[in-house]
C-alpha cells in the first residue's frame, strides 16, 4: 500500500515536502507551493 506525507516547512523559506513510500522506498520532493487539492 502506498503512503504519503505533505509537510510544511518555514526554513529557509516556506515550502512543502511531498514524501511517497512504495515497497519500502521513500521518495521526496520539495514543492515551492502547496499541492492543489481537488474536491
mmJSON file of the N, C-alpha and C atoms, coordinates in Angstrom:
{"data_MODEL":{"atom_site":{
"group_PDB":["ATOM","ATOM","ATOM","ATOM","ATOM","ATOM","ATOM","ATOM","ATOM","ATOM","ATOM","ATOM","ATOM","ATOM","ATOM","ATOM","ATOM","ATOM","ATOM","ATOM","ATOM","ATOM","ATOM","ATOM","ATOM","ATOM","ATOM","ATOM","ATOM","ATOM","ATOM","ATOM","ATOM","ATOM","ATOM","ATOM","ATOM","ATOM","ATOM","ATOM","ATOM","ATOM","ATOM","ATOM","ATOM","ATOM","ATOM","ATOM","ATOM","ATOM","ATOM","ATOM","ATOM","ATOM","ATOM","ATOM","ATOM","ATOM","ATOM","ATOM","ATOM","ATOM","ATOM","ATOM","ATOM","ATOM","ATOM","ATOM","ATOM","ATOM","ATOM","ATOM","ATOM","ATOM","ATOM","ATOM","ATOM","ATOM","ATOM","ATOM","ATOM","ATOM","ATOM","ATOM","ATOM","ATOM","ATOM","ATOM","ATOM","ATOM","ATOM","ATOM","ATOM","ATOM","ATOM","ATOM","ATOM","ATOM","ATOM","ATOM","ATOM","ATOM","ATOM","ATOM","ATOM","ATOM","ATOM","ATOM","ATOM","ATOM","ATOM","ATOM","ATOM","ATOM","ATOM","ATOM","ATOM"],
"id":[1,2,3,4,5,6,7,8,9,10,11,12,13,14,15,16,17,18,19,20,21,22,23,24,25,26,27,28,29,30,31,32,33,34,35,36,37,38,39,40,41,42,43,44,45,46,47,48,49,50,51,52,53,54,55,56,57,58,59,60,61,62,63,64,65,66,67,68,69,70,71,72,73,74,75,76,77,78,79,80,81,82,83,84,85,86,87,88,89,90,91,92,93,94,95,96,97,98,99,100,101,102,103,104,105,106,107,108,109,110,111,112,113,114,115,116,117],
"type_symbol":["N","C","C","N","C","C","N","C","C","N","C","C","N","C","C","N","C","C","N","C","C","N","C","C","N","C","C","N","C","C","N","C","C","N","C","C","N","C","C","N","C","C","N","C","C","N","C","C","N","C","C","N","C","C","N","C","C","N","C","C","N","C","C","N","C","C","N","C","C","N","C","C","N","C","C","N","C","C","N","C","C","N","C","C","N","C","C","N","C","C","N","C","C","N","C","C","N","C","C","N","C","C","N","C","C","N","C","C","N","C","C","N","C","C","N","C","C"],
"label_atom_id":["N","CA","C","N","CA","C","N","CA","C","N","CA","C","N","CA","C","N","CA","C","N","CA","C","N","CA","C","N","CA","C","N","CA","C","N","CA","C","N","CA","C","N","CA","C","N","CA","C","N","CA","C","N","CA","C","N","CA","C","N","CA","C","N","CA","C","N","CA","C","N","CA","C","N","CA","C","N","CA","C","N","CA","C","N","CA","C","N","CA","C","N","CA","C","N","CA","C","N","CA","C","N","CA","C","N","CA","C","N","CA","C","N","CA","C","N","CA","C","N","CA","C","N","CA","C","N","CA","C","N","CA","C","N","CA","C"],
"label_alt_id":[null,null,null,null,null,null,null,null,null,null,null,null,null,null,null,null,null,null,null,null,null,null,null,null,null,null,null,null,null,null,null,null,null,null,null,null,null,null,null,null,null,null,null,null,null,null,null,null,null,null,null,null,null,null,null,null,null,null,null,null,null,null,null,null,null,null,null,null,null,null,null,null,null,null,null,null,null,null,null,null,null,null,null,null,null,null,null,null,null,null,null,null,null,null,null,null,null,null,null,null,null,null,null,null,null,null,null,null,null,null,null,null,null,null,null,null,null],
"label_comp_id":["UNK","UNK","UNK","UNK","UNK","UNK","UNK","UNK","UNK","UNK","UNK","UNK","UNK","UNK","UNK","UNK","UNK","UNK","UNK","UNK","UNK","UNK","UNK","UNK","UNK","UNK","UNK","UNK","UNK","UNK","UNK","UNK","UNK","UNK","UNK","UNK","UNK","UNK","UNK","UNK","UNK","UNK","UNK","UNK","UNK","UNK","UNK","UNK","UNK","UNK","UNK","UNK","UNK","UNK","UNK","UNK","UNK","UNK","UNK","UNK","UNK","UNK","UNK","UNK","UNK","UNK","UNK","UNK","UNK","UNK","UNK","UNK","UNK","UNK","UNK","UNK","UNK","UNK","UNK","UNK","UNK","UNK","UNK","UNK","UNK","UNK","UNK","UNK","UNK","UNK","UNK","UNK","UNK","UNK","UNK","UNK","UNK","UNK","UNK","UNK","UNK","UNK","UNK","UNK","UNK","UNK","UNK","UNK","UNK","UNK","UNK","UNK","UNK","UNK","UNK","UNK","UNK"],
"label_asym_id":["A","A","A","A","A","A","A","A","A","A","A","A","A","A","A","A","A","A","A","A","A","A","A","A","A","A","A","A","A","A","A","A","A","A","A","A","A","A","A","A","A","A","A","A","A","A","A","A","A","A","A","A","A","A","A","A","A","A","A","A","A","A","A","A","A","A","A","A","A","A","A","A","A","A","A","A","A","A","A","A","A","A","A","A","A","A","A","A","A","A","A","A","A","A","A","A","A","A","A","A","A","A","A","A","A","A","A","A","A","A","A","A","A","A","A","A","A"],
"label_entity_id":["1","1","1","1","1","1","1","1","1","1","1","1","1","1","1","1","1","1","1","1","1","1","1","1","1","1","1","1","1","1","1","1","1","1","1","1","1","1","1","1","1","1","1","1","1","1","1","1","1","1","1","1","1","1","1","1","1","1","1","1","1","1","1","1","1","1","1","1","1","1","1","1","1","1","1","1","1","1","1","1","1","1","1","1","1","1","1","1","1","1","1","1","1","1","1","1","1","1","1","1","1","1","1","1","1","1","1","1","1","1","1","1","1","1","1","1","1"],
"label_seq_id":[1,1,1,2,2,2,3,3,3,4,4,4,5,5,5,6,6,6,7,7,7,8,8,8,9,9,9,10,10,10,11,11,11,12,12,12,13,13,13,14,14,14,15,15,15,16,16,16,17,17,17,18,18,18,19,19,19,20,20,20,21,21,21,22,22,22,23,23,23,24,24,24,25,25,25,26,26,26,27,27,27,28,28,28,29,29,29,30,30,30,31,31,31,32,32,32,33,33,33,34,34,34,35,35,35,36,36,36,37,37,37,38,38,38,39,39,39],
"pdbx_PDB_ins_code":[null,null,null,null,null,null,null,null,null,null,null,null,null,null,null,null,null,null,null,null,null,null,null,null,null,null,null,null,null,null,null,null,null,null,null,null,null,null,null,null,null,null,null,null,null,null,null,null,null,null,null,null,null,null,null,null,null,null,null,null,null,null,null,null,null,null,null,null,null,null,null,null,null,null,null,null,null,null,null,null,null,null,null,null,null,null,null,null,null,null,null,null,null,null,null,null,null,null,null,null,null,null,null,null,null,null,null,null,null,null,null,null,null,null,null,null,null],
"Cartn_x":[0.837,0.0,0.89,0.606,1.359,0.928,1.885,1.601,2.277,1.714,2.299,2.175,3.025,3.008,3.266,2.543,2.831,3.191,4.398,4.927,5.307,4.804,5.112,6.329,7.285,8.496,8.543,9.171,9.34,10.785,11.715,13.125,13.771,14.57,14.944,13.842,12.916,11.706,10.557,9.345,8.189,8.195,8.08,7.947,7.283,6.923,6.261,7.08,7.169,7.806,6.709,6.809,5.92,6.746,6.298,7.011,6.085,6.562,5.802,6.604,5.924,6.574,5.907,6.739,6.228,7.243,6.784,7.633,8.851,8.64,9.71,10.711,10.468,11.371,10.691,11.384,10.851,11.419,10.521,10.918,10.386,11.193,10.781,10.988,10.104,10.189,9.945,10.635,10.421,9.518,8.403,7.427,7.44,7.506,7.536,6.183,5.106,3.766,2.981,1.922,1.191,0.55,0.463,-0.188,-1.673,-2.228,-3.66,-4.446,-5.527,-6.402,-7.715,-7.997,-9.255,-10.329,-11.427,-12.528,-13.581],
"Cartn_y":[-1.17,0.0,1.244,2.18,3.427,4.329,5.05,6.033,7.332,8.456,9.751,10.708,11.733,12.805,14.108,15.163,16.515,17.318,17.873,18.543,19.975,20.941,22.358,22.753,23.438,23.94,25.458,26.12,27.572,28.005,27.079,27.449,26.739,27.333,28.74,29.664,29.123,29.854,28.858,29.35,28.45,27.543,26.248,25.262,24.015,23.09,21.857,20.681,19.645,18.389,17.376,16.746,15.64,14.375,13.445,12.19,11.034,10.16,8.98,7.738,6.75,5.477,4.392,3.599,2.461,1.33,0.183,-1.003,-0.729,0.041,0.301,1.36,2.012,3.052,4.406,5.358,6.7,7.642,8.333,9.329,10.673,11.732,13.053,14.102,15.103,16.245,17.501,18.567,19.877,20.676,21.17,21.911,23.381,24.326,25.741,26.278,25.557,25.958,24.707,24.853,23.654,22.954,21.639,20.91,21.244,21.251,21.508,20.302,20.576,19.508,19.61,18.612,18.584,17.975,18.676,18.177,17.512],
"Cartn_z":[0.0,0.0,0.0,-0.895,-0.927,0.213,0.772,1.809,1.414,1.909,1.586,2.765,2.746,3.742,3.001,3.384,2.914,4.154,4.162,5.346,4.988,5.759,5.526,6.358,5.703,6.359,6.236,7.219,7.18,6.943,6.863,6.75,5.577,4.779,4.81,4.286,3.53,3.17,3.206,3.152,3.209,1.976,2.221,1.145,1.721,0.856,1.265,0.769,1.591,1.189,0.903,-0.236,-0.584,-0.469,0.363,0.576,0.225,-0.65,-1.048,-0.698,-0.142,0.157,-0.663,-1.314,-2.072,-1.97,-1.558,-1.422,-0.538,0.543,1.488,1.055,-0.083,-0.584,-0.422,0.234,0.445,-0.61,-1.311,-2.308,-1.842,-1.992,-1.517,-2.602,-2.589,-3.482,-2.668,-3.009,-2.39,-3.327,-2.793,-3.587,-3.165,-4.119,-3.765,-3.312,-3.62,-3.182,-2.82,-2.042,-1.616,-2.805,-2.752,-3.839,-3.886,-5.084,-5.256,-4.759,-4.082,-3.593,-4.35,-5.161,-5.907,-5.035,-4.907,-4.072,-4.921],
"occupancy":[1.0,1.0,1.0,1.0,1.0,1.0,1.0,1.0,1.0,1.0,1.0,1.0,1.0,1.0,1.0,1.0,1.0,1.0,1.0,1.0,1.0,1.0,1.0,1.0,1.0,1.0,1.0,1.0,1.0,1.0,1.0,1.0,1.0,1.0,1.0,1.0,1.0,1.0,1.0,1.0,1.0,1.0,1.0,1.0,1.0,1.0,1.0,1.0,1.0,1.0,1.0,1.0,1.0,1.0,1.0,1.0,1.0,1.0,1.0,1.0,1.0,1.0,1.0,1.0,1.0,1.0,1.0,1.0,1.0,1.0,1.0,1.0,1.0,1.0,1.0,1.0,1.0,1.0,1.0,1.0,1.0,1.0,1.0,1.0,1.0,1.0,1.0,1.0,1.0,1.0,1.0,1.0,1.0,1.0,1.0,1.0,1.0,1.0,1.0,1.0,1.0,1.0,1.0,1.0,1.0,1.0,1.0,1.0,1.0,1.0,1.0,1.0,1.0,1.0,1.0,1.0,1.0],
"B_iso_or_equiv":[0.0,0.0,0.0,0.0,0.0,0.0,0.0,0.0,0.0,0.0,0.0,0.0,0.0,0.0,0.0,0.0,0.0,0.0,0.0,0.0,0.0,0.0,0.0,0.0,0.0,0.0,0.0,0.0,0.0,0.0,0.0,0.0,0.0,0.0,0.0,0.0,0.0,0.0,0.0,0.0,0.0,0.0,0.0,0.0,0.0,0.0,0.0,0.0,0.0,0.0,0.0,0.0,0.0,0.0,0.0,0.0,0.0,0.0,0.0,0.0,0.0,0.0,0.0,0.0,0.0,0.0,0.0,0.0,0.0,0.0,0.0,0.0,0.0,0.0,0.0,0.0,0.0,0.0,0.0,0.0,0.0,0.0,0.0,0.0,0.0,0.0,0.0,0.0,0.0,0.0,0.0,0.0,0.0,0.0,0.0,0.0,0.0,0.0,0.0,0.0,0.0,0.0,0.0,0.0,0.0,0.0,0.0,0.0,0.0,0.0,0.0,0.0,0.0,0.0,0.0,0.0,0.0],
"pdbx_formal_charge":[null,null,null,null,null,null,null,null,null,null,null,null,null,null,null,null,null,null,null,null,null,null,null,null,null,null,null,null,null,null,null,null,null,null,null,null,null,null,null,null,null,null,null,null,null,null,null,null,null,null,null,null,null,null,null,null,null,null,null,null,null,null,null,null,null,null,null,null,null,null,null,null,null,null,null,null,null,null,null,null,null,null,null,null,null,null,null,null,null,null,null,null,null,null,null,null,null,null,null,null,null,null,null,null,null,null,null,null,null,null,null,null,null,null,null,null,null],
"auth_seq_id":[1,1,1,2,2,2,3,3,3,4,4,4,5,5,5,6,6,6,7,7,7,8,8,8,9,9,9,10,10,10,11,11,11,12,12,12,13,13,13,14,14,14,15,15,15,16,16,16,17,17,17,18,18,18,19,19,19,20,20,20,21,21,21,22,22,22,23,23,23,24,24,24,25,25,25,26,26,26,27,27,27,28,28,28,29,29,29,30,30,30,31,31,31,32,32,32,33,33,33,34,34,34,35,35,35,36,36,36,37,37,37,38,38,38,39,39,39],
"auth_comp_id":["UNK","UNK","UNK","UNK","UNK","UNK","UNK","UNK","UNK","UNK","UNK","UNK","UNK","UNK","UNK","UNK","UNK","UNK","UNK","UNK","UNK","UNK","UNK","UNK","UNK","UNK","UNK","UNK","UNK","UNK","UNK","UNK","UNK","UNK","UNK","UNK","UNK","UNK","UNK","UNK","UNK","UNK","UNK","UNK","UNK","UNK","UNK","UNK","UNK","UNK","UNK","UNK","UNK","UNK","UNK","UNK","UNK","UNK","UNK","UNK","UNK","UNK","UNK","UNK","UNK","UNK","UNK","UNK","UNK","UNK","UNK","UNK","UNK","UNK","UNK","UNK","UNK","UNK","UNK","UNK","UNK","UNK","UNK","UNK","UNK","UNK","UNK","UNK","UNK","UNK","UNK","UNK","UNK","UNK","UNK","UNK","UNK","UNK","UNK","UNK","UNK","UNK","UNK","UNK","UNK","UNK","UNK","UNK","UNK","UNK","UNK","UNK","UNK","UNK","UNK","UNK","UNK"],
"auth_asym_id":["A","A","A","A","A","A","A","A","A","A","A","A","A","A","A","A","A","A","A","A","A","A","A","A","A","A","A","A","A","A","A","A","A","A","A","A","A","A","A","A","A","A","A","A","A","A","A","A","A","A","A","A","A","A","A","A","A","A","A","A","A","A","A","A","A","A","A","A","A","A","A","A","A","A","A","A","A","A","A","A","A","A","A","A","A","A","A","A","A","A","A","A","A","A","A","A","A","A","A","A","A","A","A","A","A","A","A","A","A","A","A","A","A","A","A","A","A"],
"auth_atom_id":["N","CA","C","N","CA","C","N","CA","C","N","CA","C","N","CA","C","N","CA","C","N","CA","C","N","CA","C","N","CA","C","N","CA","C","N","CA","C","N","CA","C","N","CA","C","N","CA","C","N","CA","C","N","CA","C","N","CA","C","N","CA","C","N","CA","C","N","CA","C","N","CA","C","N","CA","C","N","CA","C","N","CA","C","N","CA","C","N","CA","C","N","CA","C","N","CA","C","N","CA","C","N","CA","C","N","CA","C","N","CA","C","N","CA","C","N","CA","C","N","CA","C","N","CA","C","N","CA","C","N","CA","C","N","CA","C"],
"pdbx_PDB_model_num":[1,1,1,1,1,1,1,1,1,1,1,1,1,1,1,1,1,1,1,1,1,1,1,1,1,1,1,1,1,1,1,1,1,1,1,1,1,1,1,1,1,1,1,1,1,1,1,1,1,1,1,1,1,1,1,1,1,1,1,1,1,1,1,1,1,1,1,1,1,1,1,1,1,1,1,1,1,1,1,1,1,1,1,1,1,1,1,1,1,1,1,1,1,1,1,1,1,1,1,1,1,1,1,1,1,1,1,1,1,1,1,1,1,1,1,1,1]
}}}
